[in-house]
């Protein structure tokens, strides 16, 4: 999980300004995690 989270944080850093600041809703975060896991 740490490895995937690291990649996600790197991606969010790249697209940082486009994303709204502040904590993401838990639902949105889990959707993103599932998407990255499926992609692998």
C-alpha distance matrix in Angstrom:
0.0 3.8 5.4 5.2 6.1 8.6 10.0 10.5 12.2 14.2 15.4 16.3 18.2 20.1 21.1 21.3 25.0 24.8 22.3 23.8 23.1 21.9 19.0 17.8 18.7 15.9 17.0 16.7 13.2 12.1 14.3 12.8 9.3 11.2 13.3 10.9 9.6 13.4 14.3 12.7
3.8 0.0 3.8 5.5 5.1 6.1 8.7 9.8 10.4 12.2 14.2 15.1 16.3 18.4 20.0 19.8 23.6 24.0 21.6 23.1 22.0 20.9 18.4 17.9 19.4 17.1 18.7 18.1 14.3 14.2 16.5 14.4 11.4 14.0 15.6 12.7 12.3 16.1 16.4 14.7
5.4 3.8 0.0 3.8 5.5 5.1 6.4 8.7 10.0 10.7 12.5 14.3 15.4 16.9 18.7 19.3 23.1 23.4 21.5 23.6 22.8 22.3 20.2 19.3 21.0 19.0 20.2 18.9 15.4 15.3 16.9 14.2 11.5 13.8 14.6 11.2 11.0 14.6 14.2 12.1
5.2 5.5 3.8 0.0 3.8 5.3 5.1 6.2 8.7 9.8 10.6 12.3 14.2 15.4 16.7 17.4 21.2 20.9 18.9 21.1 20.8 20.4 18.1 16.7 18.2 16.3 17.0 15.6 12.2 12.1 13.2 10.5 7.8 10.3 10.9 7.6 7.9 11.5 11.2 10.0
6.1 5.1 5.5 3.8 0.0 3.8 5.4 5.0 6.1 8.5 9.7 10.3 12.1 14.2 15.2 15.3 19.0 19.1 16.7 18.4 17.7 17.1 14.8 13.8 15.7 14.1 15.5 14.0 10.4 11.1 12.9 10.2 8.0 11.4 12.2 9.6 10.6 14.2 14.0 13.4
8.6 6.1 5.1 5.3 3.8 0.0 3.8 5.4 5.2 6.2 8.7 9.9 10.5 12.5 14.4 14.5 18.3 19.0 17.2 19.2 18.3 18.1 16.5 16.1 18.5 17.3 18.8 17.0 13.5 14.7 16.2 13.0 11.3 14.6 14.8 11.6 13.0 16.4 15.4 14.5
10.0 8.7 6.4 5.1 5.4 3.8 0.0 3.8 5.4 5.0 6.2 8.6 9.8 10.7 12.5 13.5 17.3 17.4 16.0 18.7 18.5 18.9 17.5 16.4 18.8 17.9 18.7 16.4 13.4 14.5 15.1 11.5 10.4 13.3 12.6 9.2 11.2 14.1 12.5 12.0
10.5 9.8 8.7 6.2 5.0 5.4 3.8 0.0 3.8 5.4 5.0 6.1 8.5 9.8 10.6 11.3 15.0 14.7 12.9 15.3 15.3 15.6 14.1 12.8 15.2 14.6 15.4 12.8 10.0 11.6 12.1 8.5 8.2 11.5 10.8 8.3 10.9 13.7 12.5 13.0
12.2 10.4 10.0 8.7 6.1 5.2 5.4 3.8 0.0 3.8 5.4 5.0 6.1 8.6 9.9 9.5 13.3 14.0 12.1 14.2 13.4 13.8 12.8 12.4 15.5 15.3 16.8 14.4 11.4 13.8 14.8 11.4 11.3 14.9 14.4 12.1 14.6 17.4 16.3 16.5
14.2 12.2 10.7 9.8 8.5 6.2 5.0 5.4 3.8 0.0 3.8 5.5 5.0 6.4 8.9 9.4 13.1 14.0 13.1 15.9 15.4 16.5 16.1 15.7 18.8 18.8 20.0 17.2 14.6 16.8 17.2 13.5 13.6 16.8 15.6 12.9 15.6 18.2 16.3 16.3
15.4 14.2 12.5 10.6 9.7 8.7 6.2 5.0 5.4 3.8 0.0 3.8 5.3 5.1 6.4 8.1 11.6 11.6 10.9 14.2 14.6 16.1 15.7 14.6 17.5 17.9 18.4 15.2 13.2 15.5 15.1 11.4 12.3 15.2 13.4 11.1 14.4 16.4 14.3 15.1
16.3 15.1 14.3 12.3 10.3 9.9 8.6 6.1 5.0 5.5 3.8 0.0 3.8 5.4 5.1 5.2 8.9 9.1 7.7 10.6 10.8 12.4 12.3 11.5 14.8 15.7 16.7 13.4 11.7 14.6 14.6 11.2 12.6 15.8 14.4 12.9 16.2 18.2 16.7 17.9
18.2 16.3 15.4 14.2 12.1 10.5 9.8 8.5 6.1 5.0 5.3 3.8 0.0 3.8 5.5 4.7 8.3 9.9 9.5 12.1 11.6 13.5 14.1 14.2 17.8 18.8 20.1 17.0 15.1 18.1 18.3 14.9 16.0 19.3 17.9 16.0 19.1 21.4 19.5 20.3
20.1 18.4 16.9 15.4 14.2 12.5 10.7 9.8 8.6 6.4 5.1 5.4 3.8 0.0 3.8 5.5 8.3 9.3 10.1 13.4 13.8 16.2 17.0 16.6 19.9 21.1 21.8 18.4 16.9 19.7 19.2 15.6 17.1 19.9 17.9 16.0 19.4 21.1 18.7 19.8
21.1 20.0 18.7 16.7 15.2 14.4 12.5 10.6 9.9 8.9 6.4 5.1 5.5 3.8 0.0 3.8 6.0 5.8 6.8 10.4 11.6 14.4 15.4 14.5 17.8 19.4 19.8 16.2 15.4 18.4 17.6 14.3 16.5 19.1 16.9 15.8 19.5 20.8 18.7 20.4
21.3 19.8 19.3 17.4 15.3 14.5 13.5 11.3 9.5 9.4 8.1 5.2 4.7 5.5 3.8 0.0 3.8 5.5 5.5 8.2 8.5 11.3 12.9 12.9 16.4 18.3 19.4 16.0 15.1 18.5 18.3 15.3 17.3 20.4 18.8 17.7 21.2 22.9 21.2 22.7
25.0 23.6 23.1 21.2 19.0 18.3 17.3 15.0 13.3 13.1 11.6 8.9 8.3 8.3 6.0 3.8 0.0 3.8 5.5 7.5 8.3 11.9 14.3 14.4 17.8 20.3 21.2 17.8 17.6 21.1 20.6 17.9 20.4 23.2 21.5 20.8 24.4 25.8 24.1 25.9
24.8 24.0 23.4 20.9 19.1 19.0 17.4 14.7 14.0 14.0 11.6 9.1 9.9 9.3 5.8 5.5 3.8 0.0 3.8 6.6 9.0 12.5 14.4 13.6 16.5 19.1 19.3 15.8 16.2 19.5 18.4 16.0 18.9 21.3 19.3 19.2 22.9 23.9 22.2 24.5
22.3 21.6 21.5 18.9 16.7 17.2 16.0 12.9 12.1 13.1 10.9 7.7 9.5 10.1 6.8 5.5 5.5 3.8 0.0 3.8 6.3 9.2 10.7 9.8 12.8 15.4 15.9 12.5 12.8 16.3 15.6 13.4 16.3 18.9 17.4 17.5 21.0 22.2 21.1 23.3
23.8 23.1 23.6 21.1 18.4 19.2 18.7 15.3 14.2 15.9 14.2 10.6 12.1 13.4 10.4 8.2 7.5 6.6 3.8 0.0 3.8 6.6 8.8 8.6 11.4 14.6 15.5 12.6 13.3 17.0 16.7 15.2 18.0 20.6 19.6 20.0 23.2 24.6 23.9 26.2
23.1 22.0 22.8 20.8 17.7 18.3 18.5 15.3 13.4 15.4 14.6 10.8 11.6 13.8 11.6 8.5 8.3 9.0 6.3 3.8 0.0 3.8 7.0 8.3 11.6 14.5 16.3 13.9 13.8 17.6 18.1 16.4 18.6 21.7 21.1 21.1 24.1 26.0 25.4 27.2
21.9 20.9 22.3 20.4 17.1 18.1 18.9 15.6 13.8 16.5 16.1 12.4 13.5 16.2 14.4 11.3 11.9 12.5 9.2 6.6 3.8 0.0 3.8 6.5 9.5 12.2 14.6 12.9 12.5 16.2 17.4 16.2 17.9 21.0 21.2 21.2 23.8 25.9 25.9 27.5
19.0 18.4 20.2 18.1 14.8 16.5 17.5 14.1 12.8 16.1 15.7 12.3 14.1 17.0 15.4 12.9 14.3 14.4 10.7 8.8 7.0 3.8 0.0 3.8 6.5 8.7 11.5 10.4 9.5 12.9 14.6 13.8 15.1 18.2 18.9 19.1 21.2 23.5 23.8 25.3
17.8 17.9 19.3 16.7 13.8 16.1 16.4 12.8 12.4 15.7 14.6 11.5 14.2 16.6 14.5 12.9 14.4 13.6 9.8 8.6 8.3 6.5 3.8 0.0 3.8 6.2 8.3 6.6 6.4 9.9 11.1 10.6 12.4 15.1 15.6 16.3 18.5 20.4 20.9 22.7
18.7 19.4 21.0 18.2 15.7 18.5 18.8 15.2 15.5 18.8 17.5 14.8 17.8 19.9 17.8 16.4 17.8 16.5 12.8 11.4 11.6 9.5 6.5 3.8 0.0 3.8 5.4 5.4 6.4 8.9 10.2 11.0 12.6 14.6 15.7 17.1 18.8 20.4 21.5 23.5
15.9 17.1 19.0 16.3 14.1 17.3 17.9 14.6 15.3 18.8 17.9 15.7 18.8 21.1 19.4 18.3 20.3 19.1 15.4 14.6 14.5 12.2 8.7 6.2 3.8 0.0 3.8 5.5 5.1 6.2 8.7 10.0 10.6 12.4 14.3 15.6 16.6 18.4 20.1 21.6
17.0 18.7 20.2 17.0 15.5 18.8 18.7 15.4 16.8 20.0 18.4 16.7 20.1 21.8 19.8 19.4 21.2 19.3 15.9 15.5 16.3 14.6 11.5 8.3 5.4 3.8 0.0 3.8 5.4 5.3 6.2 8.7 10.0 10.7 12.4 14.5 15.5 16.6 18.5 20.5
16.7 18.1 18.9 15.6 14.0 17.0 16.4 12.8 14.4 17.2 15.2 13.4 17.0 18.4 16.2 16.0 17.8 15.8 12.5 12.6 13.9 12.9 10.4 6.6 5.4 5.5 3.8 0.0 3.8 5.5 5.1 6.3 8.7 10.1 10.6 12.6 14.4 15.5 16.6 18.9
13.2 14.3 15.4 12.2 10.4 13.5 13.4 10.0 11.4 14.6 13.2 11.7 15.1 16.9 15.4 15.1 17.6 16.2 12.8 13.3 13.8 12.5 9.5 6.4 6.4 5.1 5.4 3.8 0.0 3.8 5.4 5.1 6.3 8.8 9.9 10.8 12.5 14.4 15.4 17.1
12.1 14.2 15.3 12.1 11.1 14.7 14.5 11.6 13.8 16.8 15.5 14.6 18.1 19.7 18.4 18.5 21.1 19.5 16.3 17.0 17.6 16.2 12.9 9.9 8.9 6.2 5.3 5.5 3.8 0.0 3.8 5.3 5.0 6.2 8.5 9.9 10.5 12.2 14.2 15.7
14.3 16.5 16.9 13.2 12.9 16.2 15.1 12.1 14.8 17.2 15.1 14.6 18.3 19.2 17.6 18.3 20.6 18.4 15.6 16.7 18.1 17.4 14.6 11.1 10.2 8.7 6.2 5.1 5.4 3.8 0.0 3.8 5.5 5.2 6.2 8.8 10.0 10.6 12.3 14.6
12.8 14.4 14.2 10.5 10.2 13.0 11.5 8.5 11.4 13.5 11.4 11.2 14.9 15.6 14.3 15.3 17.9 16.0 13.4 15.2 16.4 16.2 13.8 10.6 11.0 10.0 8.7 6.3 5.1 5.3 3.8 0.0 3.8 5.5 5.0 6.3 8.7 9.9 10.6 12.8
9.3 11.4 11.5 7.8 8.0 11.3 10.4 8.2 11.3 13.6 12.3 12.6 16.0 17.1 16.5 17.3 20.4 18.9 16.3 18.0 18.6 17.9 15.1 12.4 12.6 10.6 10.0 8.7 6.3 5.0 5.5 3.8 0.0 3.8 5.4 5.3 6.2 8.6 9.9 11.1
11.2 14.0 13.8 10.3 11.4 14.6 13.3 11.5 14.9 16.8 15.2 15.8 19.3 19.9 19.1 20.4 23.2 21.3 18.9 20.6 21.7 21.0 18.2 15.1 14.6 12.4 10.7 10.1 8.8 6.2 5.2 5.5 3.8 0.0 3.8 5.5 5.1 6.1 8.5 10.1
13.3 15.6 14.6 10.9 12.2 14.8 12.6 10.8 14.4 15.6 13.4 14.4 17.9 17.9 16.9 18.8 21.5 19.3 17.4 19.6 21.1 21.2 18.9 15.6 15.7 14.3 12.4 10.6 9.9 8.5 6.2 5.0 5.4 3.8 0.0 3.8 5.5 5.2 6.1 8.9
10.9 12.7 11.2 7.6 9.6 11.6 9.2 8.3 12.1 12.9 11.1 12.9 16.0 16.0 15.8 17.7 20.8 19.2 17.5 20.0 21.1 21.2 19.1 16.3 17.1 15.6 14.5 12.6 10.8 9.9 8.8 6.3 5.3 5.5 3.8 0.0 3.8 5.4 5.0 6.5
9.6 12.3 11.0 7.9 10.6 13.0 11.2 10.9 14.6 15.6 14.4 16.2 19.1 19.4 19.5 21.2 24.4 22.9 21.0 23.2 24.1 23.8 21.2 18.5 18.8 16.6 15.5 14.4 12.5 10.5 10.0 8.7 6.2 5.1 5.5 3.8 0.0 3.8 5.4 5.4
13.4 16.1 14.6 11.5 14.2 16.4 14.1 13.7 17.4 18.2 16.4 18.2 21.4 21.1 20.8 22.9 25.8 23.9 22.2 24.6 26.0 25.9 23.5 20.4 20.4 18.4 16.6 15.5 14.4 12.2 10.6 9.9 8.6 6.1 5.2 5.4 3.8 0.0 3.8 5.4
14.3 16.4 14.2 11.2 14.0 15.4 12.5 12.5 16.3 16.3 14.3 16.7 19.5 18.7 18.7 21.2 24.1 22.2 21.1 23.9 25.4 25.9 23.8 20.9 21.5 20.1 18.5 16.6 15.4 14.2 12.3 10.6 9.9 8.5 6.1 5.0 5.4 3.8 0.0 3.8
12.7 14.7 12.1 10.0 13.4 14.5 12.0 13.0 16.5 16.3 15.1 17.9 20.3 19.8 20.4 22.7 25.9 24.5 23.3 26.2 27.2 27.5 25.3 22.7 23.5 21.6 20.5 18.9 17.1 15.7 14.6 12.8 11.1 10.1 8.9 6.5 5.4 5.4 3.8 0.0
